Amino acid sequence: MKQWLAIIALASTLFISSMAQAACKHEGACSQSCTLGPHFVSPKDGDTVSSEILVKMGIKGMKVHKAGDLIEGTGHHHLIIDGGYVAENEVVPADEKHIHFGKGQTETIINLKPGKHTLTLQFADGHHQSYGKIMSRTINITVK
């Protein structure tokens, strides 16, 4: 009997875990504990940095691939300076605030004026269409 209870408990745990993981694939359904999506390797949230900033980008749950190809489970980074995420399925703009990394780059150097800034990583598909809020992360930094 104890073995059956252990098996049922394990099966329930696995089921709940898979449901939570599936929920993370939909915009707005993810809690802060969700590990999917882009993240900043550097700088970190709250860092004080010099005006020349090395930005290193990472991703969990997807693979980095160059723009132009639509392959499920892949995409590339976009860095948004002093702006928020791009809504799901919207094309990420290309301007001085929205930097595209369509060759699959995972690091860059940017220069910012002194003061407080936000940096948002937005992951998007091969046609630059945003995966939405769930595939974005925003940090706050101060440039000295």
Residue frames as a rotation matrix with the C-alpha (Angstrom) as fourth column:
MET 1
0.561 0.828 0.000 0.00
0.828 -0.561 0.000 0.00
0.000 0.000 -1.000 0.00
LYS 2
0.431 -0.480 -0.764 2.82
0.170 -0.788 0.591 2.42
-0.886 -0.385 -0.258 0.87
GLN 3
-0.635 -0.683 0.361 4.41
0.452 0.051 0.891 1.76
-0.627 0.728 0.276 -2.53
TRP 4
-0.111 0.682 0.723 1.17
0.969 -0.086 0.230 2.69
0.219 0.726 -0.652 -4.30
LEU 5
0.791 0.384 -0.477 0.88
0.523 -0.828 0.201 5.90
-0.318 -0.409 -0.856 -2.30
ALA 6
-0.039 -0.899 -0.437 4.48
0.134 -0.438 0.889 6.77
-0.990 -0.024 0.138 -3.17
ILE 7
-0.668 -0.161 0.726 3.83
0.702 0.186 0.687 6.09
-0.246 0.969 -0.011 -6.87
ILE 8
0.344 0.877 0.336 0.65
0.916 -0.392 0.085 8.19
0.206 0.279 -0.938 -6.82
ALA 9
0.660 -0.165 -0.733 2.45
0.306 -0.832 0.462 11.03
-0.686 -0.529 -0.499 -5.03
LEU 10
-0.452 -0.891 -0.032 5.30
0.253 -0.163 0.954 10.94
-0.855 0.423 0.299 -7.56
ALA 11
-0.452 0.358 0.817 2.89
0.890 0.119 0.440 10.86
0.060 0.926 -0.372 -10.51
SER 12
0.652 0.741 -0.160 0.95
0.756 -0.652 0.064 13.81
-0.056 -0.162 -0.985 -9.08
THR 13
0.307 -0.641 -0.703 4.14
0.165 -0.692 0.703 15.80
-0.937 -0.332 -0.107 -8.59
LEU 14
-0.704 -0.591 0.394 5.27
0.444 0.067 0.894 15.13
-0.555 0.804 0.215 -12.15
PHE 15
-0.058 0.780 0.623 1.84
0.981 -0.072 0.183 16.05
0.187 0.622 -0.761 -13.52
ILE 16
0.776 0.356 -0.520 1.69
0.512 -0.837 0.191 19.33
-0.368 -0.414 -0.832 -11.59
SER 17
-0.090 -0.908 -0.410 5.25
0.151 -0.419 0.895 20.18
-0.984 0.019 0.175 -12.64
SER 18
-0.698 -0.161 0.698 4.47
0.682 0.149 0.716 19.56
-0.219 0.976 0.005 -16.32
MET 19
0.354 0.893 0.278 1.31
0.920 -0.386 0.067 21.68
0.167 0.232 -0.958 -16.09
ALA 20
0.613 -0.212 -0.761 3.26
0.269 -0.850 0.454 24.55
-0.743 -0.483 -0.464 -14.50
GLN 21
-0.519 -0.853 0.054 5.88
0.269 -0.103 0.958 24.29
-0.811 0.512 0.283 -17.24
ALA 22
-0.399 0.459 0.794 3.15
0.911 0.101 0.399 24.34
0.103 0.883 -0.458 -19.91
ALA 23
0.659 0.682 -0.316 1.55
0.726 -0.687 0.032 27.40
-0.196 -0.251 -0.948 -18.31
CYS 24
0.089 -0.729 -0.678 4.87
0.232 -0.647 0.726 29.23
-0.969 -0.222 0.112 -18.64
LYS 25
-0.667 -0.359 0.653 4.55
0.677 0.073 0.732 29.06
-0.310 0.931 0.194 -22.42
HIS 26
0.145 0.808 0.571 1.61
0.869 -0.380 0.317 31.46
0.473 0.451 -0.757 -22.40
GLU 27
-0.534 -0.414 0.737 1.97
0.184 -0.908 -0.376 35.18
0.825 -0.065 0.561 -21.88
GLY 28
-0.205 0.409 0.889 1.18
-0.735 -0.664 0.136 36.38
0.646 -0.626 0.437 -18.40
ALA 29
0.756 0.590 -0.283 0.75
-0.301 0.698 0.650 32.90
0.581 -0.406 0.705 -16.91
CYS 30
0.152 -0.814 -0.561 4.21
0.501 0.553 -0.666 32.59
0.852 -0.180 0.491 -15.42
SER 31
0.968 0.086 -0.234 5.11
0.250 -0.373 0.893 33.26
-0.010 -0.924 -0.383 -11.82
GLN 32
0.603 -0.795 0.065 8.45
-0.793 -0.606 -0.062 34.71
0.089 -0.014 -0.996 -10.76
SER 33
0.183 -0.545 0.818 9.67
-0.454 0.691 0.563 31.18
-0.872 -0.474 -0.121 -10.04
CYS 34
0.924 0.187 0.333 9.45
0.195 0.518 -0.833 30.28
-0.328 0.835 0.442 -13.72
THR 35
0.087 -0.990 -0.110 12.93
0.095 -0.102 0.990 29.76
-0.992 -0.097 0.085 -15.15
LEU 36
0.157 0.010 0.988 12.03
0.955 0.254 -0.155 29.97
-0.252 0.967 0.030 -18.84
GLY 37
0.928 0.327 0.179 13.00
0.372 -0.846 -0.381 32.95
0.027 0.420 -0.907 -20.92
PRO 38
0.275 -0.856 0.439 15.83
0.325 -0.347 -0.880 35.38
0.905 0.385 0.183 -21.41
HIS 39
0.855 -0.081 -0.512 18.06
0.480 -0.249 0.841 36.61
-0.195 -0.965 -0.174 -18.63
PHE 40
0.704 -0.669 0.236 20.94
-0.497 -0.702 -0.510 39.01
0.507 0.242 -0.827 -18.14
VAL 41
0.478 -0.693 -0.539 24.23
0.763 0.632 -0.137 37.31
0.436 -0.346 0.831 -17.40
SER 42
-0.338 -0.486 -0.806 25.59
0.750 -0.656 0.081 40.82
-0.568 -0.577 0.586 -16.95
PRO 43
-0.769 -0.322 0.552 24.86
-0.424 -0.389 -0.818 43.43
0.478 -0.863 0.163 -15.80
LYS 44
-0.609 0.562 -0.561 22.61
0.746 0.647 -0.162 42.39
0.272 -0.516 -0.812 -12.92
ASP 45
0.370 0.842 0.391 19.50
0.504 -0.536 0.677 44.15
0.780 -0.054 -0.623 -11.68
GLY 46
0.964 0.085 -0.252 20.48
0.259 -0.521 0.813 47.11
-0.062 -0.849 -0.525 -9.48
ASP 47
0.140 -0.989 0.046 24.11
0.968 0.147 0.204 47.30
-0.208 0.016 0.978 -10.69
THR 48
0.775 -0.137 -0.616 25.94
-0.183 -0.983 -0.011 50.60
-0.605 0.121 -0.787 -10.94
VAL 49
0.392 -0.560 0.730 28.05
0.832 0.554 -0.022 50.56
-0.392 0.616 0.683 -14.10
SER 50
-0.539 -0.592 -0.599 30.32
0.133 -0.762 0.634 52.80
-0.831 0.262 0.490 -16.18
SER 51
0.097 0.637 -0.764 28.98
-0.675 -0.522 -0.521 54.38
-0.731 0.566 0.380 -19.37
GLU 52
-0.229 -0.195 -0.954 30.44
-0.855 0.508 0.102 51.57
0.465 0.839 -0.283 -21.52
ILE 53
0.058 0.426 0.903 28.46
-0.821 0.535 -0.200 48.46
-0.568 -0.730 0.381 -20.57
LEU 54
-0.846 -0.260 -0.466 29.15
-0.463 0.793 0.397 44.85
0.266 0.552 -0.790 -21.54
VAL 55
0.094 0.939 0.331 25.74
-0.937 0.196 -0.290 43.20
-0.337 -0.283 0.898 -21.86
LYS 56
-0.922 -0.302 -0.241 25.73
-0.359 0.902 0.241 39.39
0.145 0.309 -0.940 -21.84
MET 57
-0.029 1.000 0.007 22.42
-1.000 -0.029 -0.003 37.67
-0.003 -0.008 1.000 -22.64
GLY 58
-0.963 -0.203 0.174 21.23
-0.213 0.976 -0.042 34.16
-0.162 -0.077 -0.984 -21.88
ILE 59
-0.114 0.956 -0.271 18.10
-0.917 0.004 0.398 32.10
0.382 0.294 0.876 -22.57
LYS 60
-0.859 -0.040 0.511 16.43
-0.287 0.864 -0.414 29.12
-0.425 -0.502 -0.753 -20.89
GLY 61
-0.089 0.881 0.464 13.86
0.140 0.472 -0.870 26.90
-0.986 -0.013 -0.165 -22.55
MET 62
0.953 0.284 -0.108 14.65
-0.052 -0.197 -0.979 28.07
-0.299 0.938 -0.173 -26.09
LYS 63
0.108 -0.941 0.321 17.65
0.820 0.267 0.506 28.06
-0.562 0.209 0.800 -28.41
VAL 64
0.176 -0.163 -0.971 19.32
-0.307 -0.946 0.104 31.04
-0.935 0.280 -0.216 -30.03
HIS 65
-0.083 -0.160 0.984 19.13
0.863 0.482 0.151 30.97
-0.498 0.862 0.098 -33.84
LYS 66
-0.907 -0.372 -0.199 19.71
0.225 -0.825 0.518 33.63
-0.357 0.425 0.832 -36.47
ALA 67
-0.089 0.881 -0.465 16.86
-0.335 -0.466 -0.819 35.72
-0.938 0.083 0.336 -37.86
GLY 68
-0.413 0.037 -0.910 15.22
-0.910 -0.064 0.410 34.74
-0.043 0.997 0.060 -41.12
ASP 69
-0.681 0.152 -0.716 14.42
-0.070 0.960 0.270 31.13
0.729 0.234 -0.644 -40.24
LEU 70
0.073 0.753 0.654 11.21
-0.961 -0.122 0.248 30.20
0.266 -0.647 0.715 -38.43
ILE 71
-0.376 -0.254 -0.891 12.14
-0.017 0.964 -0.267 27.16
0.926 -0.085 -0.367 -36.36
GLU 72
0.684 0.726 0.066 10.00
-0.115 0.018 0.993 26.15
0.720 -0.687 0.096 -33.40
GLY 73
0.838 -0.299 -0.457 11.74
0.539 0.318 0.780 26.59
-0.087 -0.900 0.428 -30.05
THR 74
-0.263 -0.962 0.077 14.26
0.960 -0.252 0.121 29.10
-0.097 0.105 0.990 -31.41
GLY 75
0.863 0.443 0.242 14.66
0.476 -0.874 -0.098 32.85
0.168 0.200 -0.965 -31.70
HIS 76
-0.232 -0.953 0.193 17.09
0.765 -0.301 -0.570 35.65
0.601 0.015 0.799 -31.03
HIS 77
-0.138 0.068 -0.988 17.61
0.891 -0.427 -0.154 38.47
-0.432 -0.902 -0.002 -28.55
HIS 78
0.136 0.134 0.982 16.57
0.467 -0.882 0.056 42.10
0.874 0.451 -0.183 -28.76
LEU 79
-0.499 -0.338 -0.798 17.79
0.862 -0.291 -0.415 44.67
-0.092 -0.895 0.436 -26.24
ILE 80
0.334 0.687 0.645 15.36
0.595 -0.685 0.421 47.47
0.731 0.243 -0.637 -25.42
ILE 81
-0.714 -0.649 -0.261 16.87
0.647 -0.471 -0.600 50.52
0.267 -0.598 0.756 -23.74
ASP 82
-0.907 0.357 -0.222 14.55
-0.119 -0.724 -0.680 52.49
-0.404 -0.590 0.699 -21.44
GLY 83
-0.261 0.875 -0.408 11.43
-0.909 -0.081 0.408 50.72
0.324 0.477 0.817 -22.71
GLY 84
-0.031 0.371 0.928 9.26
-0.706 0.650 -0.283 47.72
-0.708 -0.664 0.241 -21.90
TYR 85
-0.592 -0.152 0.792 8.53
0.217 0.916 0.338 44.39
-0.776 0.372 -0.509 -23.51
VAL 86
-0.705 0.374 -0.603 6.92
-0.708 -0.319 0.630 44.05
0.043 0.871 0.490 -26.94
ALA 87
0.137 0.875 0.464 3.48
-0.793 0.378 -0.477 42.40
-0.593 -0.302 0.746 -27.03
GLU 88
-0.314 -0.213 0.925 3.25
0.101 0.961 0.255 38.81
-0.944 0.174 -0.281 -28.22
ASN 89
0.147 0.249 0.957 3.31
0.881 0.408 -0.241 38.42
-0.450 0.879 -0.159 -32.04
GLU 90
0.956 0.081 -0.283 4.20
-0.023 -0.937 -0.349 42.10
-0.293 0.340 -0.894 -32.58
VAL 91
0.500 -0.826 0.259 7.33
0.650 0.161 -0.743 42.81
0.572 0.540 0.618 -34.60
VAL 92
0.342 -0.488 -0.803 10.13
0.730 -0.400 0.555 44.30
-0.592 -0.776 0.219 -32.48
PRO 93
0.996 0.030 -0.078 10.92
-0.021 -0.817 -0.576 47.79
-0.081 0.575 -0.814 -33.85
ALA 94
0.197 -0.972 0.130 14.39
0.980 0.191 -0.056 48.56
0.030 0.139 0.990 -35.17
ASP 95
0.710 -0.028 0.704 15.57
0.066 -0.992 -0.106 51.92
0.701 0.122 -0.702 -33.84
GLU 96
-0.197 -0.897 0.396 18.07
-0.393 -0.298 -0.870 53.41
0.898 -0.327 -0.293 -31.39
LYS 97
-0.134 0.220 0.966 16.13
-0.989 0.023 -0.143 51.98
-0.054 -0.975 0.214 -28.40
HIS 98
0.739 0.439 0.511 15.52
-0.382 0.898 -0.220 48.50
-0.555 -0.033 0.831 -29.89
ILE 99
-0.155 -0.905 -0.396 18.75
-0.967 0.056 0.250 46.70
-0.204 0.422 -0.884 -30.76
HIS 100
0.858 0.489 -0.157 18.42
-0.513 0.805 -0.298 43.50
-0.020 0.336 0.942 -32.81
PHE 101
-0.231 -0.905 0.356 20.79
-0.776 0.392 0.494 40.54
-0.587 -0.162 -0.793 -32.53
GLY 102
0.670 0.696 -0.258 19.63
-0.668 0.414 -0.618 38.72
-0.323 0.587 0.743 -35.65
LYS 103
0.122 -0.691 -0.712 22.92
-0.677 0.467 -0.569 36.90
0.726 0.552 -0.411 -36.17
GLY 104
0.657 0.224 -0.720 22.39
0.272 0.820 0.504 35.07
0.703 -0.527 0.478 -32.89
GLN 105
-0.384 -0.847 0.366 24.75
-0.058 -0.374 -0.926 37.23
0.921 -0.377 0.094 -30.83
THR 106
0.485 0.512 -0.709 24.62
0.657 0.322 0.681 36.83
0.577 -0.796 -0.180 -27.05
GLU 107
0.179 -0.372 -0.911 26.72
0.786 -0.503 0.360 39.83
-0.592 -0.780 0.202 -26.00
THR 108
0.349 -0.063 0.935 27.30
0.677 -0.673 -0.298 43.42
0.648 0.737 -0.193 -26.96
ILE 109
-0.577 -0.467 -0.670 28.77
0.773 -0.577 -0.263 46.67
-0.264 -0.670 0.694 -25.67
ILE 110
0.368 0.704 0.607 26.48
0.753 -0.608 0.249 49.68
0.545 0.366 -0.754 -25.30
ASN 111
-0.824 -0.564 -0.054 27.16
0.509 -0.695 -0.508 53.23
0.249 -0.446 0.860 -24.16
LEU 112
0.306 0.952 0.003 24.63
0.798 -0.258 0.544 55.08
0.519 -0.164 -0.839 -22.00
LYS 113
-0.134 -0.256 0.957 24.57
-0.193 -0.941 -0.278 58.53
0.972 -0.222 0.077 -20.45
PRO 114
-0.962 -0.238 -0.135 24.85
0.095 0.171 -0.981 58.82
0.256 -0.956 -0.142 -16.65
GLY 115
-0.382 0.856 0.348 21.63
-0.920 -0.389 -0.052 58.22
0.091 -0.339 0.936 -14.75
LYS 116
-0.375 0.378 0.847 19.07
-0.286 0.821 -0.493 55.52
-0.882 -0.427 -0.200 -14.14
HIS 117
-0.414 0.205 -0.887 18.12
-0.896 0.082 0.437 53.22
0.162 0.975 0.149 -17.04
THR 118
0.344 0.466 0.815 16.11
-0.442 0.846 -0.297 50.10
-0.829 -0.258 0.497 -17.72
LEU 119
-0.649 -0.465 -0.602 17.32
-0.760 0.369 0.534 47.31
-0.026 0.805 -0.593 -19.98
THR 120
0.339 0.798 0.497 14.79
-0.609 0.589 -0.530 44.83
-0.717 -0.123 0.686 -21.35
LEU 121
-0.875 -0.484 0.002 15.68
-0.342 0.621 0.706 41.61
-0.343 0.617 -0.708 -23.11
GLN 122
0.280 0.957 -0.077 13.01
-0.714 0.154 -0.683 40.54
-0.641 0.246 0.727 -25.57
PHE 123
-0.724 -0.448 0.525 13.24
-0.029 0.779 0.626 37.14
-0.689 0.438 -0.577 -27.26
ALA 124
0.247 0.790 -0.561 11.56
-0.700 -0.255 -0.668 36.91
-0.670 0.557 0.490 -30.67
ASP 125
0.550 0.051 0.834 11.22
0.327 0.905 -0.271 34.45
-0.768 0.422 0.481 -33.54
GLY 126
-0.321 -0.791 0.521 13.09
0.760 0.114 0.640 34.42
-0.566 0.601 0.564 -36.84
HIS 127
-0.085 0.363 0.928 10.81
0.794 -0.538 0.283 37.13
0.602 0.761 -0.242 -38.24
HIS 128
-0.881 -0.386 0.272 11.42
0.128 -0.750 -0.649 39.40
0.455 -0.537 0.711 -35.21
GLN 129
0.139 0.970 0.198 7.90
-0.276 -0.155 0.949 38.68
0.951 -0.186 0.246 -33.88
SER 130
-0.475 -0.357 0.805 7.95
-0.808 -0.185 -0.559 38.94
0.348 -0.916 -0.201 -30.09
TYR 131
-0.493 0.291 -0.820 7.23
0.368 0.924 0.107 35.94
0.788 -0.249 -0.563 -27.90
GLY 132
0.451 0.816 0.362 5.67
0.095 -0.447 0.889 38.47
0.888 -0.367 -0.279 -25.51
LYS 133
0.484 -0.169 0.859 6.04
-0.771 -0.547 0.327 39.31
0.415 -0.820 -0.395 -21.85
ILE 134
0.939 -0.075 0.335 6.90
-0.141 0.805 0.577 35.75
-0.313 -0.589 0.745 -20.80
MET 135
0.473 -0.810 0.348 10.01
0.881 0.430 -0.196 35.88
0.009 0.399 0.917 -23.00
SER 136
0.281 -0.418 0.864 11.24
0.063 -0.890 -0.452 39.22
0.958 0.182 -0.224 -21.70
ARG 137
0.333 -0.223 -0.916 13.18
0.943 0.090 0.321 40.37
0.011 -0.971 0.240 -18.65
THR 138
0.533 -0.125 0.837 13.77
0.099 -0.973 -0.208 43.92
0.841 0.193 -0.506 -17.43
ILE 139
0.124 -0.541 -0.832 16.48
0.991 0.106 0.079 45.14
0.045 -0.834 0.550 -15.11
ASN 140
0.978 0.104 0.180 17.31
0.083 -0.990 0.118 48.54
0.190 -0.100 -0.977 -13.63
ILE 141
0.134 -0.979 -0.155 20.85
0.983 0.152 -0.107 49.91
0.129 -0.138 0.982 -13.73
THR 142
0.896 0.001 -0.445 22.55
0.105 -0.972 0.208 53.16
-0.432 -0.233 -0.871 -12.79
VAL 143
0.411 -0.776 0.479 25.27
0.777 0.023 -0.629 54.61
0.477 0.631 0.612 -15.01
LYS 144
0.502 -0.287 -0.816 27.83
0.604 -0.559 0.568 56.70
-0.619 -0.778 -0.107 -13.13
